[in-house]
Amino acid sequence: MNRRNLKARKILSALEKYGCKIMRSTPHGVIVENQKNKQSINVPLHREELAVWIYGNILRRLGIDKKDFEENYLN
């Protein structure tokens, strides 16, 4: 993706389409777990947009292939 920042809610929605589950809410965002490999991470929602490096960290921590995710789930 060539965008500098991405909408946090859009990424969260795409993660749910991928098969991730929202485990619980925290003051800093939501804990999301990849049901395929049981990896989890906090997705911050306190800002409307996520920086590209945070988006990359989320995908890497959940074990999701970035290219596949962007082609099939993030429209």
mmCIF file of the N, C-alpha and C atoms, coordinates in Angstrom:
data_MODEL
# 
_entry.id   MODEL 
# 
loop_
_atom_site.group_PDB 
_atom_site.id 
_atom_site.type_symbol 
_atom_site.label_atom_id 
_atom_site.label_alt_id 
_atom_site.label_comp_id 
_atom_site.label_asym_id 
_atom_site.label_entity_id 
_atom_site.label_seq_id 
_atom_site.pdbx_PDB_ins_code 
_atom_site.Cartn_x 
_atom_site.Cartn_y 
_atom_site.Cartn_z 
_atom_site.occupancy 
_atom_site.B_iso_or_equiv 
_atom_site.pdbx_formal_charge 
_atom_site.auth_seq_id 
_atom_site.auth_comp_id 
_atom_site.auth_asym_id 
_atom_site.auth_atom_id 
_atom_site.pdbx_PDB_model_num 
ATOM 1   N N  . MET A 1 1  ? 0.834   -1.179  0.000  1.00 0.00 ? 1  MET A N  1 
ATOM 2   C CA . MET A 1 1  ? 0.000   0.000   0.000  1.00 0.00 ? 1  MET A CA 1 
ATOM 3   C C  . MET A 1 1  ? 0.881   1.245   0.000  1.00 0.00 ? 1  MET A C  1 
ATOM 4   N N  . ASN A 1 2  ? 0.445   2.225   -0.701 1.00 0.00 ? 2  ASN A N  1 
ATOM 5   C CA . ASN A 1 2  ? 1.216   3.448   -0.785 1.00 0.00 ? 2  ASN A CA 1 
ATOM 6   C C  . ASN A 1 2  ? 0.717   4.523   0.171  1.00 0.00 ? 2  ASN A C  1 
ATOM 7   N N  . ARG A 1 3  ? -0.338  4.214   0.912  1.00 0.00 ? 3  ARG A N  1 
ATOM 8   C CA . ARG A 1 3  ? -0.867  5.206   1.841  1.00 0.00 ? 3  ARG A CA 1 
ATOM 9   C C  . ARG A 1 3  ? 0.064   5.381   3.032  1.00 0.00 ? 3  ARG A C  1 
ATOM 10  N N  . ARG A 1 4  ? 0.067   6.573   3.555  1.00 0.00 ? 4  ARG A N  1 
ATOM 11  C CA . ARG A 1 4  ? 0.916   6.853   4.708  1.00 0.00 ? 4  ARG A CA 1 
ATOM 12  C C  . ARG A 1 4  ? 0.270   6.370   6.000  1.00 0.00 ? 4  ARG A C  1 
ATOM 13  N N  . ASN A 1 5  ? -1.033  6.590   6.144  1.00 0.00 ? 5  ASN A N  1 
ATOM 14  C CA . ASN A 1 5  ? -1.759  6.166   7.329  1.00 0.00 ? 5  ASN A CA 1 
ATOM 15  C C  . ASN A 1 5  ? -3.032  5.439   6.912  1.00 0.00 ? 5  ASN A C  1 
ATOM 16  N N  . LEU A 1 6  ? -3.461  4.509   7.732  1.00 0.00 ? 6  LEU A N  1 
ATOM 17  C CA . LEU A 1 6  ? -4.641  3.713   7.442  1.00 0.00 ? 6  LEU A CA 1 
ATOM 18  C C  . LEU A 1 6  ? -5.661  3.861   8.564  1.00 0.00 ? 6  LEU A C  1 
ATOM 19  N N  . LYS A 1 7  ? -6.924  3.757   8.227  1.00 0.00 ? 7  LYS A N  1 
ATOM 20  C CA . LYS A 1 7  ? -7.994  3.875   9.214  1.00 0.00 ? 7  LYS A CA 1 
ATOM 21  C C  . LYS A 1 7  ? -7.975  2.659   10.140 1.00 0.00 ? 7  LYS A C  1 
ATOM 22  N N  . ALA A 1 8  ? -7.944  2.899   11.438 1.00 0.00 ? 8  ALA A N  1 
ATOM 23  C CA . ALA A 1 8  ? -7.868  1.829   12.429 1.00 0.00 ? 8  ALA A CA 1 
ATOM 24  C C  . ALA A 1 8  ? -9.094  0.925   12.374 1.00 0.00 ? 8  ALA A C  1 
ATOM 25  N N  . ARG A 1 9  ? -10.276 1.492   12.245 1.00 0.00 ? 9  ARG A N  1 
ATOM 26  C CA . ARG A 1 9  ? -11.513 0.698   12.195 1.00 0.00 ? 9  ARG A CA 1 
ATOM 27  C C  . ARG A 1 9  ? -11.567 -0.175  10.946 1.00 0.00 ? 9  ARG A C  1 
ATOM 28  N N  . LYS A 1 10 ? -11.049 0.326   9.837  1.00 0.00 ? 10 LYS A N  1 
ATOM 29  C CA . LYS A 1 10 ? -11.036 -0.443  8.591  1.00 0.00 ? 10 LYS A CA 1 
ATOM 30  C C  . LYS A 1 10 ? -10.110 -1.655  8.725  1.00 0.00 ? 10 LYS A C  1 
ATOM 31  N N  . ILE A 1 11 ? -8.966  -1.463  9.342  1.00 0.00 ? 11 ILE A N  1 
ATOM 32  C CA . ILE A 1 11 ? -8.035  -2.566  9.562  1.00 0.00 ? 11 ILE A CA 1 
ATOM 33  C C  . ILE A 1 11 ? -8.641  -3.591  10.508 1.00 0.00 ? 11 ILE A C  1 
ATOM 34  N N  . LEU A 1 12 ? -9.304  -3.129  11.550 1.00 0.00 ? 12 LEU A N  1 
ATOM 35  C CA . LEU A 1 12 ? -9.953  -4.028  12.503 1.00 0.00 ? 12 LEU A CA 1 
ATOM 36  C C  . LEU A 1 12 ? -11.040 -4.854  11.813 1.00 0.00 ? 12 LEU A C  1 
ATOM 37  N N  . SER A 1 13 ? -11.811 -4.228  10.958 1.00 0.00 ? 13 SER A N  1 
ATOM 38  C CA . SER A 1 13 ? -12.850 -4.922  10.209 1.00 0.00 ? 13 SER A CA 1 
ATOM 39  C C  . SER A 1 13 ? -12.247 -5.979  9.274  1.00 0.00 ? 13 SER A C  1 
ATOM 40  N N  . ALA A 1 14 ? -11.152 -5.621  8.607  1.00 0.00 ? 14 ALA A N  1 
ATOM 41  C CA . ALA A 1 14 ? -10.484 -6.559  7.705  1.00 0.00 ? 14 ALA A CA 1 
ATOM 42  C C  . ALA A 1 14 ? -9.883  -7.733  8.485  1.00 0.00 ? 14 ALA A C  1 
ATOM 43  N N  . LEU A 1 15 ? -9.372  -7.485  9.677  1.00 0.00 ? 15 LEU A N  1 
ATOM 44  C CA . LEU A 1 15 ? -8.839  -8.564  10.512 1.00 0.00 ? 15 LEU A CA 1 
ATOM 45  C C  . LEU A 1 15 ? -9.945  -9.545  10.895 1.00 0.00 ? 15 LEU A C  1 
ATOM 46  N N  . GLU A 1 16 ? -11.138 -9.020  11.168 1.00 0.00 ? 16 GLU A N  1 
ATOM 47  C CA . GLU A 1 16 ? -12.262 -9.892  11.495 1.00 0.00 ? 16 GLU A CA 1 
ATOM 48  C C  . GLU A 1 16 ? -12.670 -10.741 10.289 1.00 0.00 ? 16 GLU A C  1 
ATOM 49  N N  . LYS A 1 17 ? -12.659 -10.159 9.092  1.00 0.00 ? 17 LYS A N  1 
ATOM 50  C CA . LYS A 1 17 ? -12.946 -10.922 7.870  1.00 0.00 ? 17 LYS A CA 1 
ATOM 51  C C  . LYS A 1 17 ? -11.913 -12.029 7.676  1.00 0.00 ? 17 LYS A C  1 
ATOM 52  N N  . TYR A 1 18 ? -10.680 -11.740 8.034  1.00 0.00 ? 18 TYR A N  1 
ATOM 53  C CA . TYR A 1 18 ? -9.591  -12.715 7.901  1.00 0.00 ? 18 TYR A CA 1 
ATOM 54  C C  . TYR A 1 18 ? -9.795  -13.916 8.828  1.00 0.00 ? 18 TYR A C  1 
ATOM 55  N N  . GLY A 1 19 ? -10.481 -13.706 9.925  1.00 0.00 ? 19 GLY A N  1 
ATOM 56  C CA . GLY A 1 19 ? -10.718 -14.792 10.871 1.00 0.00 ? 19 GLY A CA 1 
ATOM 57  C C  . GLY A 1 19 ? -10.201 -14.513 12.270 1.00 0.00 ? 19 GLY A C  1 
ATOM 58  N N  . CYS A 1 20 ? -9.739  -13.296 12.484 1.00 0.00 ? 20 CYS A N  1 
ATOM 59  C CA . CYS A 1 20 ? -9.288  -12.913 13.819 1.00 0.00 ? 20 CYS A CA 1 
ATOM 60  C C  . CYS A 1 20 ? -10.497 -12.601 14.693 1.00 0.00 ? 20 CYS A C  1 
ATOM 61  N N  . LYS A 1 21 ? -10.323 -12.771 15.973 1.00 0.00 ? 21 LYS A N  1 
ATOM 62  C CA . LYS A 1 21 ? -11.414 -12.559 16.923 1.00 0.00 ? 21 LYS A CA 1 
ATOM 63  C C  . LYS A 1 21 ? -11.024 -11.467 17.915 1.00 0.00 ? 21 LYS A C  1 
ATOM 64  N N  . ILE A 1 22 ? -11.961 -10.571 18.196 1.00 0.00 ? 22 ILE A N  1 
ATOM 65  C CA . ILE A 1 22 ? -11.733 -9.550  19.218 1.00 0.00 ? 22 ILE A CA 1 
ATOM 66  C C  . ILE A 1 22 ? -11.938 -10.211 20.570 1.00 0.00 ? 22 ILE A C  1 
ATOM 67  N N  . MET A 1 23 ? -10.888 -10.228 21.374 1.00 0.00 ? 23 MET A N  1 
ATOM 68  C CA . MET A 1 23 ? -10.944 -10.905 22.663 1.00 0.00 ? 23 MET A CA 1 
ATOM 69  C C  . MET A 1 23 ? -11.522 -10.008 23.758 1.00 0.00 ? 23 MET A C  1 
ATOM 70  N N  . ARG A 1 24 ? -11.044 -8.765  23.825 1.00 0.00 ? 24 ARG A N  1 
ATOM 71  C CA . ARG A 1 24 ? -11.547 -7.833  24.837 1.00 0.00 ? 24 ARG A CA 1 
ATOM 72  C C  . ARG A 1 24 ? -11.099 -6.415  24.500 1.00 0.00 ? 24 ARG A C  1 
ATOM 73  N N  . SER A 1 25 ? -11.747 -5.472  25.156 1.00 0.00 ? 25 SER A N  1 
ATOM 74  C CA . SER A 1 25 ? -11.401 -4.053  25.016 1.00 0.00 ? 25 SER A CA 1 
ATOM 75  C C  . SER A 1 25 ? -10.472 -3.642  26.140 1.00 0.00 ? 25 SER A C  1 
ATOM 76  N N  . THR A 1 26 ? -9.575  -2.746  25.824 1.00 0.00 ? 26 THR A N  1 
ATOM 77  C CA . THR A 1 26 ? -8.689  -2.174  26.824 1.00 0.00 ? 26 THR A CA 1 
ATOM 78  C C  . THR A 1 26 ? -8.781  -0.655  26.693 1.00 0.00 ? 26 THR A C  1 
ATOM 79  N N  . PRO A 1 27 ? -8.222  0.088   27.632 1.00 0.00 ? 27 PRO A N  1 
ATOM 80  C CA . PRO A 1 27 ? -8.235  1.554   27.507 1.00 0.00 ? 27 PRO A CA 1 
ATOM 81  C C  . PRO A 1 27 ? -7.454  2.044   26.286 1.00 0.00 ? 27 PRO A C  1 
ATOM 82  N N  . HIS A 1 28 ? -6.588  1.207   25.741 1.00 0.00 ? 28 HIS A N  1 
ATOM 83  C CA . HIS A 1 28 ? -5.741  1.613   24.620 1.00 0.00 ? 28 HIS A CA 1 
ATOM 84  C C  . HIS A 1 28 ? -6.214  1.078   23.281 1.00 0.00 ? 28 HIS A C  1 
ATOM 85  N N  . GLY A 1 29 ? -7.211  0.216   23.252 1.00 0.00 ? 29 GLY A N  1 
ATOM 86  C CA . GLY A 1 29 ? -7.692  -0.353  22.010 1.00 0.00 ? 29 GLY A CA 1 
ATOM 87  C C  . GLY A 1 29 ? -8.385  -1.677  22.261 1.00 0.00 ? 29 GLY A C  1 
ATOM 88  N N  . VAL A 1 30 ? -8.181  -2.623  21.355 1.00 0.00 ? 30 VAL A N  1 
ATOM 89  C CA . VAL A 1 30 ? -8.772  -3.946  21.514 1.00 0.00 ? 30 VAL A CA 1 
ATOM 90  C C  . VAL A 1 30 ? -7.705  -5.013  21.313 1.00 0.00 ? 30 VAL A C  1 
ATOM 91  N N  . ILE A 1 31 ? -7.853  -6.117  22.042 1.00 0.00 ? 31 ILE A N  1 
ATOM 92  C CA . ILE A 1 31 ? -6.958  -7.261  21.878 1.00 0.00 ? 31 ILE A CA 1 
ATOM 93  C C  . ILE A 1 31 ? -7.566  -8.158  20.802 1.00 0.00 ? 31 ILE A C  1 
ATOM 94  N N  . VAL A 1 32 ? -6.794  -8.419  19.764 1.00 0.00 ? 32 VAL A N  1 
ATOM 95  C CA . VAL A 1 32 ? -7.235  -9.245  18.646 1.00 0.00 ? 32 VAL A CA 1 
ATOM 96  C C  . VAL A 1 32 ? -6.390  -10.500 18.620 1.00 0.00 ? 32 VAL A C  1 
ATOM 97  N N  . GLU A 1 33 ? -7.042  -11.655 18.420 1.00 0.00 ? 33 GLU A N  1 
ATOM 98  C CA . GLU A 1 33 ? -6.329  -12.934 18.356 1.00 0.00 ? 33 GLU A CA 1 
ATOM 99  C C  . GLU A 1 33 ? -6.570  -13.592 17.006 1.00 0.00 ? 33 GLU A C  1 
ATOM 100 N N  . ASN A 1 34 ? -5.484  -14.040 16.391 1.00 0.00 ? 34 ASN A N  1 
ATOM 101 C CA . ASN A 1 34 ? -5.572  -14.813 15.151 1.00 0.00 ? 34 ASN A CA 1 
ATOM 102 C C  . ASN A 1 34 ? -5.957  -16.234 15.541 1.00 0.00 ? 34 ASN A C  1 
ATOM 103 N N  . GLN A 1 35 ? -7.119  -16.677 15.122 1.00 0.00 ? 35 GLN A N  1 
ATOM 104 C CA . GLN A 1 35 ? -7.627  -17.990 15.513 1.00 0.00 ? 35 GLN A CA 1 
ATOM 105 C C  . GLN A 1 35 ? -6.830  -19.136 14.894 1.00 0.00 ? 35 GLN A C  1 
ATOM 106 N N  . LYS A 1 36 ? -6.087  -18.868 13.826 1.00 0.00 ? 36 LYS A N  1 
ATOM 107 C CA . LYS A 1 36 ? -5.326  -19.924 13.146 1.00 0.00 ? 36 LYS A CA 1 
ATOM 108 C C  . LYS A 1 36 ? -4.072  -20.327 13.915 1.00 0.00 ? 36 LYS A C  1 
ATOM 109 N N  . ASN A 1 37 ? -3.410  -19.352 14.555 1.00 0.00 ? 37 ASN A N  1 
ATOM 110 C CA . ASN A 1 37 ? -2.175  -19.678 15.263 1.00 0.00 ? 37 ASN A CA 1 
ATOM 111 C C  . ASN A 1 37 ? -2.147  -19.202 16.713 1.00 0.00 ? 37 ASN A C  1 
ATOM 112 N N  . LYS A 1 38 ? -3.265  -18.675 17.196 1.00 0.00 ? 38 LYS A N  1 
ATOM 113 C CA . LYS A 1 38 ? -3.430  -18.241 18.591 1.00 0.00 ? 38 LYS A CA 1 
ATOM 114 C C  . LYS A 1 38 ? -2.490  -17.110 19.003 1.00 0.00 ? 38 LYS A C  1 
ATOM 115 N N  . GLN A 1 39 ? -2.012  -16.319 18.056 1.00 0.00 ? 39 GLN A N  1 
ATOM 116 C CA . GLN A 1 39 ? -1.205  -15.142 18.355 1.00 0.00 ? 39 GLN A CA 1 
ATOM 117 C C  . GLN A 1 39 ? -2.131  -13.952 18.577 1.00 0.00 ? 39 GLN A C  1 
ATOM 118 N N  . SER A 1 40 ? -1.777  -13.068 19.495 1.00 0.00 ? 40 SER A N  1 
ATOM 119 C CA . SER A 1 40 ? -2.626  -11.916 19.758 1.00 0.00 ? 40 SER A CA 1 
ATOM 120 C C  . SER A 1 40 ? -1.803  -10.634 19.864 1.00 0.00 ? 40 SER A C  1 
ATOM 121 N N  . ILE A 1 41 ? -2.499  -9.503  19.694 1.00 0.00 ? 41 ILE A N  1 
ATOM 122 C CA . ILE A 1 41 ? -1.867  -8.188  19.778 1.00 0.00 ? 41 ILE A CA 1 
ATOM 123 C C  . ILE A 1 41 ? -2.934  -7.146  20.079 1.00 0.00 ? 41 ILE A C  1 
ATOM 124 N N  . ASN A 1 42 ? -2.505  -6.035  20.644 1.00 0.00 ? 42 ASN A N  1 
ATOM 125 C CA . ASN A 1 42 ? -3.393  -4.903  20.881 1.00 0.00 ? 42 ASN A CA 1 
ATOM 126 C C  . ASN A 1 42 ? -3.445  -4.041  19.617 1.00 0.00 ? 42 ASN A C  1 
ATOM 127 N N  . VAL A 1 43 ? -4.658  -3.757  19.140 1.00 0.00 ? 43 VAL A N  1 
ATOM 128 C CA . VAL A 1 43 ? -4.847  -2.842  18.018 1.00 0.00 ? 43 VAL A CA 1 
ATOM 129 C C  . VAL A 1 43 ? -5.325  -1.519  18.604 1.00 0.00 ? 43 VAL A C  1 
ATOM 130 N N  . PRO A 1 44 ? -4.488  -0.477  18.545 1.00 0.00 ? 44 PRO A N  1 
ATOM 131 C CA . PRO A 1 44 ? -4.858  0.795   19.162 1.00 0.00 ? 44 PRO A CA 1 
ATOM 132 C C  . PRO A 1 44 ? -5.991  1.489   18.404 1.00 0.00 ? 44 PRO A C  1 
ATOM 133 N N  . LEU A 1 45 ? -6.980  1.971   19.129 1.00 0.00 ? 45 LEU A N  1 
ATOM 134 C CA . LEU A 1 45 ? -8.109  2.667   18.520 1.00 0.00 ? 45 LEU A CA 1 
ATOM 135 C C  . LEU A 1 45 ? -8.266  4.084   19.064 1.00 0.00 ? 45 LEU A C  1 
ATOM 136 N N  . HIS A 1 46 ? -7.300  4.555   19.856 1.00 0.00 ? 46 HIS A N  1 
ATOM 137 C CA . HIS A 1 46 ? -7.409  5.883   20.439 1.00 0.00 ? 46 HIS A CA 1 
ATOM 138 C C  . HIS A 1 46 ? -7.206  6.993   19.407 1.00 0.00 ? 46 HIS A C  1 
ATOM 139 N N  . ARG A 1 47 ? -6.684  6.648   18.255 1.00 0.00 ? 47 ARG A N  1 
ATOM 140 C CA . ARG A 1 47 ? -6.583  7.594   17.137 1.00 0.00 ? 47 ARG A CA 1 
ATOM 141 C C  . ARG A 1 47 ? -7.341  7.017   15.958 1.00 0.00 ? 47 ARG A C  1 
ATOM 142 N N  . GLU A 1 48 ? -7.789  7.877   15.085 1.00 0.00 ? 48 GLU A N  1 
ATOM 143 C CA . GLU A 1 48 ? -8.560  7.428   13.931 1.00 0.00 ? 48 GLU A CA 1 
ATOM 144 C C  . GLU A 1 48 ? -7.689  6.680   12.926 1.00 0.00 ? 48 GLU A C  1 
ATOM 145 N N  . GLU A 1 49 ? -6.433  7.070   12.806 1.00 0.00 ? 49 GLU A N  1 
ATOM 146 C CA . GLU A 1 49 ? -5.534  6.465   11.825 1.00 0.00 ? 49 GLU A CA 1 
ATOM 147 C C  . GLU A 1 49 ? -4.365  5.773   12.514 1.00 0.00 ? 49 GLU A C  1 
ATOM 148 N N  . LEU A 1 50 ? -3.894  4.700   11.877 1.00 0.00 ? 50 LEU A N  1 
ATOM 149 C CA . LEU A 1 50 ? -2.709  3.989   12.348 1.00 0.00 ? 50 LEU A CA 1 
ATOM 150 C C  . LEU A 1 50 ? -1.550  4.301   11.420 1.00 0.00 ? 50 LEU A C  1 
ATOM 151 N N  . ALA A 1 51 ? -0.384  4.474   11.974 1.00 0.00 ? 51 ALA A N  1 
ATOM 152 C CA . ALA A 1 51 ? 0.810   4.664   11.153 1.00 0.00 ? 51 ALA A CA 1 
ATOM 153 C C  . ALA A 1 51 ? 1.125   3.356   10.430 1.00 0.00 ? 51 ALA A C  1 
ATOM 154 N N  . VAL A 1 52 ? 1.786   3.459   9.309  1.00 0.00 ? 52 VAL A N  1 
ATOM 155 C CA . VAL A 1 52 ? 2.106   2.287   8.501  1.00 0.00 ? 52 VAL A CA 1 
ATOM 156 C C  . VAL A 1 52 ? 2.942   1.284   9.281  1.00 0.00 ? 52 VAL A C  1 
ATOM 157 N N  . TRP A 1 53 ? 3.866   1.751   10.105 1.00 0.00 ? 53 TRP A N  1 
ATOM 158 C CA . TRP A 1 53 ? 4.721   0.824   10.854 1.00 0.00 ? 53 TRP A CA 1 
ATOM 159 C C  . TRP A 1 53 ? 3.924   0.065   11.913 1.00 0.00 ? 53 TRP A C  1 
ATOM 160 N N  . ILE A 1 54 ? 2.894   0.680   12.484 1.00 0.00 ? 54 ILE A N  1 
ATOM 161 C CA . ILE A 1 54 ? 2.050   -0.033  13.451 1.00 0.00 ? 54 ILE A CA 1 
ATOM 162 C C  . ILE A 1 54 ? 1.251   -1.104  12.726 1.00 0.00 ? 54 ILE A C  1 
ATOM 163 N N  . TYR A 1 55 ? 0.714   -0.759  11.564 1.00 0.00 ? 55 TYR A N  1 
ATOM 164 C CA . TYR A 1 55 ? -0.024  -1.717  10.734 1.00 0.00 ? 55 TYR A CA 1 
ATOM 165 C C  . TYR A 1 55 ? 0.859   -2.924  10.390 1.00 0.00 ? 55 TYR A C  1 
ATOM 166 N N  . GLY A 1 56 ? 2.097   -2.674  10.002 1.00 0.00 ? 56 GLY A N  1 
ATOM 167 C CA . GLY A 1 56 ? 3.039   -3.755  9.691  1.00 0.00 ? 56 GLY A CA 1 
ATOM 168 C C  . GLY A 1 56 ? 3.334   -4.627  10.903 1.00 0.00 ? 56 GLY A C  1 
ATOM 169 N N  . ASN A 1 57 ? 3.492   -3.987  12.063 1.00 0.00 ? 57 ASN A N  1 
ATOM 170 C CA . ASN A 1 57 ? 3.742   -4.746  13.298 1.00 0.00 ? 57 ASN A CA 1 
ATOM 171 C C  . ASN A 1 57 ? 2.557   -5.635  13.659 1.00 0.00 ? 57 ASN A C  1 
ATOM 172 N N  . ILE A 1 58 ? 1.345   -5.131  13.472 1.00 0.00 ? 58 ILE A N  1 
ATOM 173 C CA . ILE A 1 58 ? 0.150   -5.919  13.781 1.00 0.00 ? 58 ILE A CA 1 
ATOM 174 C C  . ILE A 1 58 ? 0.114   -7.176  12.924 1.00 0.00 ? 58 ILE A C  1 
ATOM 175 N N  . LEU A 1 59 ? 0.321   -7.014  11.621 1.00 0.00 ? 59 LEU A N  1 
ATOM 176 C CA . LEU A 1 59 ? 0.285   -8.174  10.726 1.00 0.00 ? 59 LEU A CA 1 
ATOM 177 C C  . LEU A 1 59 ? 1.405   -9.161  11.036 1.00 0.00 ? 59 LEU A C  1 
ATOM 178 N N  . ARG A 1 60 ? 2.592   -8.651  11.286 1.00 0.00 ? 60 ARG A N  1 
ATOM 179 C CA . ARG A 1 60 ? 3.727   -9.531  11.580 1.00 0.00 ? 60 ARG A CA 1 
ATOM 180 C C  . ARG A 1 60 ? 3.489   -10.299 12.879 1.00 0.00 ? 60 ARG A C  1 
ATOM 181 N N  . ARG A 1 61 ? 3.002   -9.631  13.896 1.00 0.00 ? 61 ARG A N  1 
ATOM 182 C CA . ARG A 1 61 ? 2.766   -10.272 15.189 1.00 0.00 ? 61 ARG A CA 1 
ATOM 183 C C  . ARG A 1 61 ? 1.665   -11.330 15.108 1.00 0.00 ? 61 ARG A C  1 
ATOM 184 N N  . LEU A 1 62 ? 0.661   -11.090 14.250 1.00 0.00 ? 62 LEU A N  1 
ATOM 185 C CA . LEU A 1 62 ? -0.421  -12.060 14.093 1.00 0.00 ? 62 LEU A CA 1 
ATOM 186 C C  . LEU A 1 62 ? -0.068  -13.174 13.105 1.00 0.00 ? 62 LEU A C  1 
ATOM 187 N N  . GLY A 1 63 ? 1.075   -13.049 12.428 1.00 0.00 ? 63 GLY A N  1 
ATOM 188 C CA . GLY A 1 63 ? 1.506   -14.075 11.484 1.00 0.00 ? 63 GLY A CA 1 
ATOM 189 C C  . GLY A 1 63 ? 0.720   -14.046 10.182 1.00 0.00 ? 63 GLY A C  1 
ATOM 190 N N  . ILE A 1 64 ? 0.334   -12.852 9.730  1.00 0.00 ? 64 ILE A N  1 
ATOM 191 C CA . ILE A 1 64 ? -0.468  -12.688 8.519  1.00 0.00 ? 64 ILE A CA 1 
ATOM 192 C C  . ILE A 1 64 ? 0.414   -12.158 7.400  1.00 0.00 ? 64 ILE A C  1 
ATOM 193 N N  . ASP A 1 65 ? 0.322   -12.779 6.225  1.00 0.00 ? 65 ASP A N  1 
ATOM 194 C CA . ASP A 1 65 ? 1.067   -12.334 5.052  1.00 0.00 ? 65 ASP A CA 1 
ATOM 195 C C  . ASP A 1 65 ? 0.471   -11.009 4.559  1.00 0.00 ? 65 ASP A C  1 
ATOM 196 N N  . LYS A 1 66 ? 1.282   -9.968  4.505  1.00 0.00 ? 66 LYS A N  1 
ATOM 197 C CA . LYS A 1 66 ? 0.817   -8.629  4.172  1.00 0.00 ? 66 LYS A CA 1 
ATOM 198 C C  . LYS A 1 66 ? 0.217   -8.556  2.770  1.00 0.00 ? 66 LYS A C  1 
ATOM 199 N N  . LYS A 1 67 ? 0.873   -9.140  1.788  1.00 0.00 ? 67 LYS A N  1 
ATOM 200 C CA . LYS A 1 67 ? 0.396   -9.069  0.407  1.00 0.00 ? 67 LYS A CA 1 
ATOM 201 C C  . LYS A 1 67 ? -0.957  -9.768  0.262  1.00 0.00 ? 67 LYS A C  1 
ATOM 202 N N  . ASP A 1 68 ? -1.085  -10.961 0.819  1.00 0.00 ? 68 ASP A N  1 
ATOM 203 C CA . ASP A 1 68 ? -2.339  -11.712 0.764  1.00 0.00 ? 68 ASP A CA 1 
ATOM 204 C C  . ASP A 1 68 ? -3.455  -10.953 1.488  1.00 0.00 ? 68 ASP A C  1 
ATOM 205 N N  . PHE A 1 69 ? -3.150  -10.401 2.641  1.00 0.00 ? 69 PHE A N  1 
ATOM 206 C CA . PHE A 1 69 ? -4.125  -9.672  3.436  1.00 0.00 ? 69 PHE A CA 1 
ATOM 207 C C  . PHE A 1 69 ? -4.648  -8.450  2.667  1.00 0.00 ? 69 PHE A C  1 
ATOM 208 N N  . GLU A 1 70 ? -3.761  -7.694  2.061  1.00 0.00 ? 70 GLU A N  1 
ATOM 209 C CA . GLU A 1 70 ? -4.164  -6.496  1.349  1.00 0.00 ? 70 GLU A CA 1 
ATOM 210 C C  . GLU A 1 70 ? -4.957  -6.824  0.090  1.00 0.00 ? 70 GLU A C  1 
ATOM 211 N N  . GLU A 1 71 ? -4.619  -7.904  -0.601 1.00 0.00 ? 71 GLU A N  1 
ATOM 212 C CA . GLU A 1 71 ? -5.325  -8.268  -1.829 1.00 0.00 ? 71 GLU A CA 1 
ATOM 213 C C  . GLU A 1 71 ? -6.717  -8.811  -1.549 1.00 0.00 ? 71 GLU A C  1 
ATOM 214 N N  . ASN A 1 72 ? -6.872  -9.598  -0.479 1.00 0.00 ? 72 ASN A N  1 
ATOM 215 C CA . ASN A 1 72 ? -8.113  -10.321 -0.262 1.00 0.00 ? 72 ASN A CA 1 
ATOM 216 C C  . ASN A 1 72 ? -9.032  -9.749  0.812  1.00 0.00 ? 72 ASN A C  1 
ATOM 217 N N  . TYR A 1 73 ? -8.509  -9.005  1.765  1.00 0.00 ? 73 TYR A N  1 
ATOM 218 C CA . TYR A 1 73 ? -9.335  -8.574  2.888  1.00 0.00 ? 73 TYR A CA 1 
ATOM 219 C C  . TYR A 1 73 ? -9.427  -7.068  3.053  1.00 0.00 ? 73 TYR A C  1 
ATOM 220 N N  . LEU A 1 74 ? -8.415  -6.351  2.685  1.00 0.00 ? 74 LEU A N  1 
ATOM 221 C CA . LEU A 1 74 ? -8.400  -4.894  2.852  1.00 0.00 ? 74 LEU A CA 1 
ATOM 222 C C  . LEU A 1 74 ? -8.726  -4.253  1.504  1.00 0.00 ? 74 LEU A C  1 
ATOM 223 N N  . ASN A 1 75 ? -9.972  -3.854  1.323  1.00 0.00 ? 75 ASN A N  1 
ATOM 224 C CA . ASN A 1 75 ? -10.393 -3.297  0.034  1.00 0.00 ? 75 ASN A CA 1 
ATOM 225 C C  . ASN A 1 75 ? -10.276 -1.797  0.026  1.00 0.00 ? 75 ASN A C  1 
# 
